[in-house]
Amino acid sequence: MTTTNGTVNSNDRLVVSFGEMLIDFVPTVSGVSLADAPGFLKAPGGAPANVAIAVSRLGGKSAFVGKLGDDEFGHMLAGILKDNGVSGDGINFDKGARTALAFVTLKADGDREFMFYRNPSADMLLTPEELNIELIRSAKVFHYGSISLIVEPCRSAHLKAMEVAKDAGALLSYDPNLRLPLWPSPEEAREQIMSIWDKAHVIKVSDNELEFLTGNDKIDHESALSLWHPNLKLLLVTLGDKGCNYYTKHFHGTVGAFAVKAVDTTGAGDSFVGALLTKIVDDQSVLEDEGRLKELLRYSCACGAITTTKKGAIPALPTVSEVETFLHTHQ
């Protein structure tokens, strides 16, 4: 269980999430450019941190591993993790670098564009020596993205953490979470994202990421299966307001979406992943039972849908009771 001071008893069904946590500055008005936005609200974010909080909100046990600036924003973010029941045993603070910031443009349909301030930010400076190895070894699921692969020393820390988790028997979960403006070039992004592809047991990509990684503008089963590798247990392609496609060694199919009025899509994919990991950390056999897997993915899609109905990622991540109410009214 997660104790009140945010530490984790290692014998639990722990999901450890590795990577970046930052402040998103979200405009107070949707559908305008950054330059025309009258003001911004600060919203804690960063995909791996969102996933850790999503797991905790849904009754799971989670920890975050990453580096924050030793500044007001960094300590605010660490406090938000603690307040949400996420273990902070894997957090480091950097005295020389600031916590990362991102300014987000909200389009009229709730989709977004990003402008990042990381030059360098603290998350990029995590070293392998700073990793809490004991915490990573206790993970039943180890989840990560690709932003932590962009520069050293964080890239080496990421690779070491993955290796430690895998050697300890963890299920490895990968959501590339492509943010092209952060990469030196699209080619470098594709190469580095794929460099760790065959290590993951569970991979979730969006329809846009599928197009980017395959170089094919068709979002179909053939395109998705071109990304299959022998170690994979589950490949997911999320389709926004059309649901998601799923692929395992023995079956594949589609789960439909829920119709909601999207205000802000930030964090929807992280909410989806958090729900998935919360369920499979206790029972991986669901990955081999299509009926149960479809039910789980419907639950995950509901979590993603709920998250789009409010501004900001973390404030919008649902609780178990919110999901149950939602599913009851969307039968």
Secondary structure as GFF3:
##gff-version 3
##sequence-region A 1 331
A	DSSP	beta_strand	14	18	.	.	.	ID=ss1
A	DSSP	beta_strand	22	27	.	.	.	ID=ss2
A	DSSP	beta_strand	40	45	.	.	.	ID=ss3
A	DSSP	alpha_helix	47	57	.	.	.	ID=ss4
A	DSSP	beta_strand	61	69	.	.	.	ID=ss5
A	DSSP	alpha_helix	72	83	.	.	.	ID=ss6
A	DSSP	beta_strand	87	94	.	.	.	ID=ss7
A	DSSP	beta_strand	101	106	.	.	.	ID=ss8
A	DSSP	beta_strand	112	117	.	.	.	ID=ss9
A	DSSP	three_ten_helix	122	125	.	.	.	ID=ss10
A	DSSP	three_ten_helix	128	130	.	.	.	ID=ss11
A	DSSP	alpha_helix	133	137	.	.	.	ID=ss12
A	DSSP	beta_strand	141	144	.	.	.	ID=ss13
A	DSSP	three_ten_helix	147	149	.	.	.	ID=ss14
A	DSSP	alpha_helix	154	167	.	.	.	ID=ss15
A	DSSP	beta_strand	171	174	.	.	.	ID=ss16
A	DSSP	three_ten_helix	180	182	.	.	.	ID=ss17
A	DSSP	alpha_helix	186	195	.	.	.	ID=ss18
A	DSSP	three_ten_helix	197	199	.	.	.	ID=ss19
A	DSSP	beta_strand	202	206	.	.	.	ID=ss20
A	DSSP	alpha_helix	207	214	.	.	.	ID=ss21
A	DSSP	alpha_helix	221	225	.	.	.	ID=ss22
A	DSSP	beta_strand	234	238	.	.	.	ID=ss23
A	DSSP	three_ten_helix	240	242	.	.	.	ID=ss24
A	DSSP	beta_strand	244	247	.	.	.	ID=ss25
A	DSSP	beta_strand	252	255	.	.	.	ID=ss26
A	DSSP	alpha_helix	268	280	.	.	.	ID=ss27
A	DSSP	three_ten_helix	284	288	.	.	.	ID=ss28
A	DSSP	alpha_helix	290	307	.	.	.	ID=ss29
A	DSSP	three_ten_helix	314	316	.	.	.	ID=ss30
A	DSSP	alpha_helix	320	329	.	.	.	ID=ss31
###
